[in-house]
Amino acid sequence: MIDFKNVHKWYGAYHALDDVSGTVADGQVVVVCGPSGSGKSTLIRTVNALEPIQGGAVLVKGRDVHAKGSNLNALRAGIGFVFQQYNLFPHLSVLENIMLSPRKVGGMLRQEAETLARDLLGKVGLAHKADAMPASLSGGQQQRVAIARALAQRPPLILFDEPTSALDPEMVGEVLAVMKQLAGEGMTMAIVTHEMGFAREVADRIWFMDGGKVLEDADPRVFFESPSHPRARRFLADILRPGPSPGAPGDGAHAGPARAALA
């Protein structure tokens, strides 16, 4: 479904992606993880050409995304993308947000688009919010609407760029539950996330990145129990170290829940 071939990306003198290669197969869930600044989000955004590349190739279903003359609108219509910050249109209702792309890009009739949108809202547990405006929804609800919108073009794959990072902790679970459901239905997904418990449960492969490189491409069990690269072992040791007692200061305050999720 996705094939990265020796991909290079620079921001000025900064080498953000350094000779990245890897394949996401049809129906596979690949979780991309690693420390901040490792190139995870940049890599995902090359798949629908939100980020240009300076070397190599990115192929989706055999088509070179970055080839000169590529129809980017058609390409992006066939790839679902869920952002960190939802990116819903604030002046449109929930239903209208989901209907927009099928009607404007797909040429779908209004009644057909509305039926599809209502079906998708039911799928993400928000059928009762069809007429609500985005500002009236919680962060978790907005992100679930964003997932429904990504599904509205019936894409063969969906990209997730840290979809829970902007959510309060109590809202994370409702978004991950929808993503787990999609994985169970065989949707091809490439997911950038720090939710390691989710990664261990849902992913078919884990890609660990640092310094713009994929340092590890492993089965989740192997990655979490015996990663081969020293940097991956350090990363896991950091996120699994016990946090301080409640109310105590310290950088490890977030590590306790991560440890519980991986238990």
DRENTOR-945763 format. One line per field, with one value per residue (C-alpha): chain; x, y, z; residue in one letter; residue number from 1. Coordinates in steps of 0.02 Angstrom, whole numbers, plus 50000, padded with zeros to 5 digits. Layout:
<atoms>
chaine c(A|...)
xx c(X|...)
yy c(Y|...)
zz c(Z|...)
residu c(a|...)
num c(NUM|...)
</atoms>
This chain:
<atoms>
chaine c(A|A|A|A|A|A|A|A|A|A|A|A|A|A|A|A|A|A|A|A|A|A|A|A|A|A|A|A|A|A|A|A|A|A|A|A|A|A|A|A|A|A|A|A|A|A|A|A|A|A|A|A|A|A|A|A|A|A|A|A|A|A|A|A|A|A|A|A|A|A|A|A|A|A|A|A|A|A|A|A|A|A|A|A|A|A|A|A|A|A|A|A|A|A|A|A|A|A|A|A|A|A|A|A|A|A|A|A|A|A|A|A|A|A|A|A|A|A|A|A|A|A|A|A|A|A|A|A|A|A|A|A|A|A|A|A|A|A|A|A|A|A|A|A|A|A|A|A|A|A|A|A|A|A|A|A|A|A|A|A|A|A|A|A|A|A|A|A|A|A|A|A|A|A|A|A|A|A|A|A|A|A|A|A|A|A|A|A|A|A|A|A|A|A|A|A|A|A|A|A|A|A|A|A|A|A|A|A|A|A|A|A|A|A|A|A|A|A|A|A|A|A|A|A|A|A|A|A|A|A|A|A|A|A|A|A|A|A|A|A|A|A|A|A|A|A|A|A|A|A|A|A|A|A|A|A|A|A|A|A|A|A|A)
xx c(50000|50141|50322|50458|50615|50773|50677|50775|50704|50796|50740|50884|51038|50935|50920|50744|50728|50888|50875|50711|50646|50500|50336|50160|50064|49879|49777|49926|49937|50108|50143|50286|50360|50515|50572|50516|50603|50644|50554|50394|50266|50373|50377|50188|50159|50264|50135|50007|50138|50101|50292|50398|50552|50723|50774|50703|50521|50356|50236|50053|49976|50123|50104|50245|50167|50303|50322|50312|50134|50050|49868|49882|49697|49651|49791|49738|49555|49607|49708|49624|49722|49685|49782|49830|49715|49557|49552|49362|49278|49207|49066|48997|48896|48968|48862|48915|49099|49086|48981|49095|49228|49112|49007|49143|49279|49182|49032|48910|48729|48676|48557|48686|48821|48706|48664|48850|48891|48757|48817|48996|48940|48855|49015|49113|48973|48915|48751|48668|48789|48751|48682|48806|48940|49122|49147|49013|49105|49240|49413|49384|49218|49298|49435|49306|49217|49385|49404|49228|49274|49432|49326|49200|49299|49310|49500|49606|49718|49716|49863|49858|49978|49978|49787|49776|49918|49802|49673|49647|49691|49510|49469|49611|49524|49370|49478|49589|49434|49378|49553|49554|49388|49458|49611|49497|49404|49566|49594|49772|49841|50004|49999|50117|50082|50156|50020|50130|49996|49889|50039|50075|49893|49849|50006|50066|50236|50326|50443|50558|50635|50773|50880|50775|50809|50704|50817|50700|50560|50494|50347|50269|50311|50493|50503|50435|50522|50691|50724|50886|50943|51021|50926|50760|50808|50845|50681|50581|50678|50636|50450|50438|50532|50418|50347|50357|50219|50063|50096|50285|50384|50492|50507|50441|50268|50190|50280|50169|50016|50130|50199|50025|49970|50115|50093)
yy c(50000|50121|50101|50219|50204|50289|50446|50604|50765|50923|51082|51193|51108|50995|50817|50772|50606|50512|50371|50300|50140|50031|49955|49962|49815|49814|49788|49817|49933|50012|50120|50245|50295|50379|50535|50710|50775|50603|50629|50531|50662|50720|50543|50521|50689|50638|50504|50631|50761|50880|50876|50875|50764|50796|50618|50444|50402|50373|50257|50232|50081|50087|50271|50392|50526|50653|50626|50784|50812|50706|50754|50795|50830|50658|50579|50661|50617|50434|50447|50481|50594|50629|50775|50819|50970|50899|51037|51036|51183|51285|51363|51195|51071|50900|50823|50956|50932|50748|50777|50910|50802|50668|50807|50929|50805|50644|50723|50631|50686|50772|50635|50500|50602|50634|50449|50407|50543|50483|50303|50358|50459|50303|50208|50328|50339|50515|50493|50610|50751|50768|50945|51007|51135|51084|51213|51128|50961|50895|50865|50679|50703|50822|50696|50558|50673|50699|50509|50497|50635|50541|50387|50481|50461|50273|50279|50122|50189|50316|50411|50468|50603|50594|50594|50594|50714|50866|50774|50772|50600|50550|50579|50475|50308|50352|50396|50243|50133|50193|50163|49987|49954|50011|49900|49752|49785|49774|49958|49998|50125|50214|50294|50413|50399|50400|50281|50129|50019|50047|50012|49847|49791|49847|49863|49732|49818|49949|50071|50158|50319|50432|50560|50546|50359|50203|50113|49968|49883|49745|49640|49726|49582|49584|49773|49787|49634|49634|49780|49759|49940|50023|50185|50090|50006|50177|50247|50106|50115|50301|50282|50130|50200|50219|50392|50483|50469|50574|50759|50739|50840|50759|50720|50542|50597|50532|50366|50275|50263|50214|50073|50015|50017|49905|49782)
zz c(50000|50047|49994|50056|49950|50013|50062|50106|50173|50225|50311|50258|50331|50445|50380|50440|50347|50312|50184|50250|50172|50225|50170|50239|50168|50124|50283|50397|50547|50567|50720|50704|50871|50939|51032|50984|50830|50763|50596|50632|50581|50435|50368|50379|50293|50143|50100|50038|49988|50132|50147|49989|49982|49907|49872|49849|49817|49908|49819|49862|49776|49656|49608|49644|49755|49722|49535|49430|49370|49504|49534|49718|49742|49675|49777|49940|49910|49917|50077|50244|50360|50544|50617|50795|50801|50717|50583|50574|50485|50631|50528|50472|50574|50614|50475|50349|50393|50346|50191|50117|50036|49963|49883|49827|49780|49750|49663|49775|49780|49941|50000|49970|50058|50206|50223|50219|50347|50467|50449|50489|50639|50704|50677|50789|50918|50879|50785|50910|50868|50682|50697|50828|50789|50819|50957|51062|51061|51176|51103|51097|51006|50881|50844|50818|50694|50608|50592|50518|50395|50347|50312|50206|50044|50076|50070|50060|50198|50339|50411|50593|50653|50844|50850|51040|51084|51100|51207|51393|51463|51495|51310|51238|51263|51159|51008|51026|51036|50864|50795|50867|50783|50614|50638|50675|50512|50412|50374|50320|50443|50476|50648|50734|50920|51094|51157|51181|51259|51105|50992|51077|51063|50887|50779|50657|50649|50753|50668|50791|50726|50788|50699|50541|50522|50550|50673|50709|50611|50721|50777|50931|51047|50993|51002|51178|51250|51163|51045|50949|50934|51087|51056|51056|51219|51297|51233|51310|51473|51484|51455|51569|51717|51869|51896|52064|52191|52155|52177|52176|52049|51917|51732|51755|51809|51649|51650|51775|51659|51514|51619|51667|51485|51438|51581)
residu c(m|i|d|f|k|n|v|h|k|w|y|g|a|y|h|a|l|d|d|v|s|g|t|v|a|d|g|q|v|v|v|v|c|g|p|s|g|s|g|k|s|t|l|i|r|t|v|n|a|l|e|p|i|q|g|g|a|v|l|v|k|g|r|d|v|h|a|k|g|s|n|l|n|a|l|r|a|g|i|g|f|v|f|q|q|y|n|l|f|p|h|l|s|v|l|e|n|i|m|l|s|p|r|k|v|g|g|m|l|r|q|e|a|e|t|l|a|r|d|l|l|g|k|v|g|l|a|h|k|a|d|a|m|p|a|s|l|s|g|g|q|q|q|r|v|a|i|a|r|a|l|a|q|r|p|p|l|i|l|f|d|e|p|t|s|a|l|d|p|e|m|v|g|e|v|l|a|v|m|k|q|l|a|g|e|g|m|t|m|a|i|v|t|h|e|m|g|f|a|r|e|v|a|d|r|i|w|f|m|d|g|g|k|v|l|e|d|a|d|p|r|v|f|f|e|s|p|s|h|p|r|a|r|r|f|l|a|d|i|l|r|p|g|p|s|p|g|a|p|g|d|g|a|h|a|g|p|a|r|a|a|l|a)
num c(1|2|3|4|5|6|7|8|9|10|11|12|13|14|15|16|17|18|19|20|21|22|23|24|25|26|27|28|29|30|31|32|33|34|35|36|37|38|39|40|41|42|43|44|45|46|47|48|49|50|51|52|53|54|55|56|57|58|59|60|61|62|63|64|65|66|67|68|69|70|71|72|73|74|75|76|77|78|79|80|81|82|83|84|85|86|87|88|89|90|91|92|93|94|95|96|97|98|99|100|101|102|103|104|105|106|107|108|109|110|111|112|113|114|115|116|117|118|119|120|121|122|123|124|125|126|127|128|129|130|131|132|133|134|135|136|137|138|139|140|141|142|143|144|145|146|147|148|149|150|151|152|153|154|155|156|157|158|159|160|161|162|163|164|165|166|167|168|169|170|171|172|173|174|175|176|177|178|179|180|181|182|183|184|185|186|187|188|189|190|191|192|193|194|195|196|197|198|199|200|201|202|203|204|205|206|207|208|209|210|211|212|213|214|215|216|217|218|219|220|221|222|223|224|225|226|227|228|229|230|231|232|233|234|235|236|237|238|239|240|241|242|243|244|245|246|247|248|249|250|251|252|253|254|255|256|257|258|259|260|261|262|263)
</atoms>
